[in-house]
Amino acid sequence: MGLGFAVSIVAFGGVEYIDRVQKMGEFEARAARRAELLQDAINVHVTLLRSIAGLYAASALFGAHYNYRRHYETSSCSDEPHRRTGRLHRHPPEPGLHAEFGDARVYWVPRVPPAQRQAIEAEARADGIANFRIWSPFPDRAEKGTGGDSYPVLYVEPLSKNGDALGYDFFADPVRWQLLERARDTGKPGVTGRVTVAADPAYEAAIVIAMPVYASKFVPGNVAARRLEIAGFAAGTFHLRNLIKASIPSNSTFDQDVYLYDESAIAPEPRLLYFAPAPRRPQPVEPIPEEEVRAEYHWAGTVNAPGRKWSVVFRPVPGYFSPLRDWLAWAAGFIGVGLTSLVAGYEWRRTTHTRRIERLVLDLSLSHERLKDEIAEREDAEAQLR
């Protein structure tokens, strides 16, 4: 019986181990798939900006700035008043932008030399942007580092929610200007660390991606030429929440906490870009320190953002490996104990029955011996009487 219970315990542990390994395999497969979807979402955003940059670089309308009136007059907009007037504030959103990218914002940020500043402002106002001006919350930066050039937002989509961004000089923001400098000098798209958007009432974590556009329509061969020929940038602001959301497959069980880290961050930039707790958690939770995240079981992968390296870490929710959920292991244990009990009961009954039979045989043997003795005594008595 002891052996049976030992076998049951081993079976319980074996089934529990197999079930845990299976859960780990499922968890890691889902995490790897989500990392792929996250990478795909970033690539799609970069492709969007690349297409916008290509529009400006390849269009015959391209110059020191973009002529919105001529663009909208020649656009395929189905609304006749929009085609006729070309007014920016009346232009409908790009088809599919909201459905594809949620609350993303895309910009055209041209290089505006000081001599063209007033002309750009006047043309934008003529195109329907009332009181348009190139502005900066940090006017003391306006003449430093760019030769007096400005990099204002002349186009933003969707306009209805982001009209206040028009005219904003990207050079005024150190984080955004570092992004533009890096993209300009490398000739490749770049991305910021975690930022917030002033126009966003919730101040959600976001990133800004920028794609450089050059007057030559091609990337010049050296940094000096790139700085000379830079014409502007196609840029976009994308909420990290939507990137994480795009990584959730339709059949996900929502049992993973997600930590997205910026491996390229340099202090004081935060390493933690975004934390997304598993939706199945019953209560809101706060992110834990990175060393604790990586100390327990997790799956980690690398995500390539433009010019930066990210790492994404998936952790199972508490109770994912709980024995209470391992019903198969418990079932195996209970079945093993039950079978052992049945075998033990059978052995006990068999042993008891055997002992009863042995006692009966012994009793019969004793009775037989006594009977033989009595017969012998009687035969002796009869012999003496004769």
LINRANOR-V751370 format. One record per residue. RES is the residue in one letter. SS is DSSP state (H for helix, E for strand, L for the rest). PHI is phi in whole degrees, 0 to 359 (* if undefined). D_CENTER is the distance of its C-alpha to the mean C-alpha in Angstrom with 2 decimals. Layout:
res: (RES	RES)
ss: (SS	SS)
phi: (PHI	PHI)
d_center: (D_CENTER	D_CENTER)
This chain:
res: (M	G	L	G	F	A	V	S	I	V	A	F	G	G	V	E	Y	I	D	R	V	Q	K	M	G	E	F	E	A	R	A	A	R	R	A	E	L	L	Q	D	A	I	N	V	H	V	T	L	L	R	S	I	A	G	L	Y	A	A	S	A	L	F	G	A	H	Y	N	Y	R	R	H	Y	E	T	S	S	C	S	D	E	P	H	R	R	T	G	R	L	H	R	H	P	P	E	P	G	L	H	A	E	F	G	D	A	R	V	Y	W	V	P	R	V	P	P	A	Q	R	Q	A	I	E	A	E	A	R	A	D	G	I	A	N	F	R	I	W	S	P	F	P	D	R	A	E	K	G	T	G	G	D	S	Y	P	V	L	Y	V	E	P	L	S	K	N	G	D	A	L	G	Y	D	F	F	A	D	P	V	R	W	Q	L	L	E	R	A	R	D	T	G	K	P	G	V	T	G	R	V	T	V	A	A	D	P	A	Y	E	A	A	I	V	I	A	M	P	V	Y	A	S	K	F	V	P	G	N	V	A	A	R	R	L	E	I	A	G	F	A	A	G	T	F	H	L	R	N	L	I	K	A	S	I	P	S	N	S	T	F	D	Q	D	V	Y	L	Y	D	E	S	A	I	A	P	E	P	R	L	L	Y	F	A	P	A	P	R	R	P	Q	P	V	E	P	I	P	E	E	E	V	R	A	E	Y	H	W	A	G	T	V	N	A	P	G	R	K	W	S	V	V	F	R	P	V	P	G	Y	F	S	P	L	R	D	W	L	A	W	A	A	G	F	I	G	V	G	L	T	S	L	V	A	G	Y	E	W	R	R	T	T	H	T	R	R	I	E	R	L	V	L	D	L	S	L	S	H	E	R	L	K	D	E	I	A	E	R	E	D	A	E	A	Q	L	R)
ss: (L	H	H	H	H	H	H	H	H	H	H	H	H	H	H	H	H	H	H	H	H	H	H	H	H	H	H	H	H	H	H	H	H	H	H	H	H	H	H	H	H	H	H	H	H	H	H	H	H	H	H	H	H	H	H	H	H	H	L	L	L	L	L	L	L	L	L	H	H	H	H	H	H	L	L	L	L	L	L	H	H	H	H	H	H	L	L	H	H	H	L	L	L	L	L	L	H	H	H	H	H	L	L	L	E	E	E	E	E	E	L	E	L	H	H	H	H	H	H	H	H	H	H	H	H	H	L	L	L	L	L	L	L	L	E	L	L	L	H	H	H	L	L	L	L	L	L	L	L	E	L	E	E	E	E	E	E	L	H	H	H	H	H	H	H	L	L	E	E	H	H	H	L	H	H	H	H	H	H	H	H	H	H	H	H	H	L	L	L	E	E	L	L	L	E	L	L	L	L	L	L	L	L	L	L	E	E	E	E	E	E	E	E	E	L	L	L	L	L	L	L	L	H	H	H	H	H	H	H	E	E	E	E	E	E	E	E	E	E	H	H	H	H	H	H	H	L	L	L	L	L	L	L	L	L	E	E	E	E	E	E	E	L	L	L	L	L	L	L	L	L	E	E	E	E	E	L	L	L	L	L	L	L	L	L	L	L	L	L	H	H	H	H	H	H	L	L	L	E	E	E	E	E	E	E	L	L	E	E	E	E	E	E	E	E	E	L	L	L	L	L	L	H	H	H	L	H	H	H	H	H	H	H	H	H	H	H	H	H	H	H	H	H	H	H	H	H	H	H	H	H	H	H	H	H	H	H	H	H	H	H	H	H	H	H	H	H	H	H	H	H	H	H	H	H	H	H	H	H	H	H	H	H	H	H	L)
phi: (*	300	295	297	297	298	297	298	296	297	297	300	296	294	294	296	296	298	295	295	299	296	295	298	297	295	298	292	294	294	296	297	295	294	297	296	294	296	298	298	297	296	298	294	297	296	297	303	292	296	292	293	298	296	301	287	288	265	291	292	277	289	201	296	217	251	273	293	301	292	296	288	294	256	282	265	302	281	274	302	300	295	293	287	271	67	288	297	288	255	285	288	300	299	301	81	297	291	293	274	234	64	261	293	235	239	227	248	239	276	275	240	295	304	292	257	300	295	294	297	298	294	293	297	295	293	277	109	266	299	59	295	207	276	227	208	284	232	299	290	271	297	251	248	89	241	67	87	291	248	228	275	280	256	213	216	224	281	289	302	259	228	301	293	282	300	88	295	275	300	296	289	259	304	294	291	291	301	297	296	299	295	293	298	287	269	73	234	296	223	222	279	281	289	228	238	251	299	284	268	297	271	51	287	293	213	230	241	248	231	239	283	232	247	298	283	69	229	284	299	280	216	296	300	292	295	293	285	260	300	250	163	218	270	228	209	250	229	288	295	302	288	297	294	299	293	269	264	296	296	260	291	266	56	247	232	276	240	242	249	247	260	289	266	294	240	310	269	298	285	287	282	281	199	236	237	291	298	300	282	296	287	232	299	228	258	295	258	303	300	296	286	301	274	284	263	301	200	236	235	218	250	238	264	268	301	78	219	242	247	234	240	239	249	238	289	292	304	91	299	256	298	301	296	269	274	297	295	296	296	297	298	297	294	296	299	296	296	297	298	296	297	298	298	296	297	297	295	294	297	296	298	296	297	295	297	296	298	297	296	298	297	298	295	297	296	298	297	297	296	296	298	297	296	297	296	297	295	297	295	295	296	296	291	291	284)
d_center: (51.60	49.95	48.74	47.29	45.34	44.12	42.98	41.16	39.32	38.37	37.23	35.11	33.44	33.04	31.42	29.09	28.11	27.61	25.48	23.28	22.95	22.07	19.33	17.94	18.10	16.32	13.53	13.16	13.50	10.70	8.36	10.00	9.73	6.01	6.38	9.27	8.07	5.94	9.32	11.25	10.15	11.28	14.29	15.21	15.34	17.50	19.60	20.24	21.59	23.47	25.22	26.17	27.49	29.35	30.94	32.43	33.35	35.04	36.68	40.37	39.86	37.92	39.74	39.47	37.73	36.74	39.29	37.48	40.64	41.30	37.72	37.69	41.26	40.28	36.93	36.55	35.98	37.69	38.98	42.41	42.66	39.39	40.75	44.11	43.22	40.04	39.26	35.79	35.50	36.41	34.07	31.64	27.90	26.72	26.38	22.93	21.21	20.12	19.17	17.06	15.43	15.93	17.49	17.25	20.46	22.21	25.36	28.34	29.52	32.87	35.03	38.04	41.06	43.32	46.02	43.81	42.22	44.82	44.93	41.18	41.35	44.38	42.90	39.72	41.98	44.10	41.07	40.53	38.44	40.83	41.40	38.93	39.06	37.10	36.20	34.61	34.08	35.25	38.46	39.53	36.86	38.15	40.71	38.95	37.37	37.28	41.02	40.94	38.43	36.05	32.63	32.44	30.16	32.49	30.12	27.12	25.43	25.27	28.49	29.07	26.43	26.69	30.41	30.75	28.80	31.59	33.70	31.32	32.01	28.88	31.17	31.64	28.11	27.95	24.18	24.29	27.52	26.24	23.58	26.41	28.65	26.25	25.55	29.30	30.48	28.18	28.40	24.67	21.73	20.22	17.53	18.01	16.32	15.20	17.81	18.92	20.94	24.44	24.65	21.71	23.43	20.35	19.66	15.91	13.95	13.92	14.63	17.75	18.25	21.91	23.90	27.54	30.48	33.90	37.37	38.24	35.39	34.51	32.94	35.98	36.64	36.67	35.26	38.55	38.69	35.08	35.88	39.05	37.69	34.42	34.68	31.42	27.70	25.36	22.59	19.71	17.73	14.22	12.42	9.05	8.71	9.28	6.92	3.91	6.80	7.62	5.16	7.03	10.34	13.47	14.67	11.87	13.65	11.12	12.13	9.18	8.62	5.66	7.53	7.20	10.84	13.30	15.68	18.08	18.62	22.30	23.68	23.79	20.37	17.72	15.56	12.86	11.16	9.04	8.80	7.50	10.01	10.32	12.38	15.08	16.04	19.52	19.60	17.52	16.60	16.30	14.33	16.58	17.82	16.05	19.02	18.68	15.01	16.12	19.45	18.48	17.05	13.48	11.78	10.98	10.52	11.39	10.15	13.27	13.52	17.13	19.31	16.75	14.80	11.38	10.19	6.98	8.35	7.97	11.14	13.10	14.59	18.25	20.59	18.43	21.20	23.95	27.35	27.92	25.36	26.93	29.69	30.66	31.56	33.49	35.19	36.26	37.60	39.49	40.90	42.00	43.66	45.24	46.65	47.89	49.57	51.21	52.48	53.69	55.48	57.09	58.25	59.66	61.54	62.82	63.98	65.64	67.40	68.60	69.98	71.84	73.36	74.40	76.04	77.87	79.08	80.27	82.06	83.72	84.77	86.36	88.09	89.40	90.80	92.48	93.94	95.31	96.86	98.52	99.92	101.29	102.95	104.59	105.88	107.39	109.01	110.54	111.88	113.65	115.23	116.87)
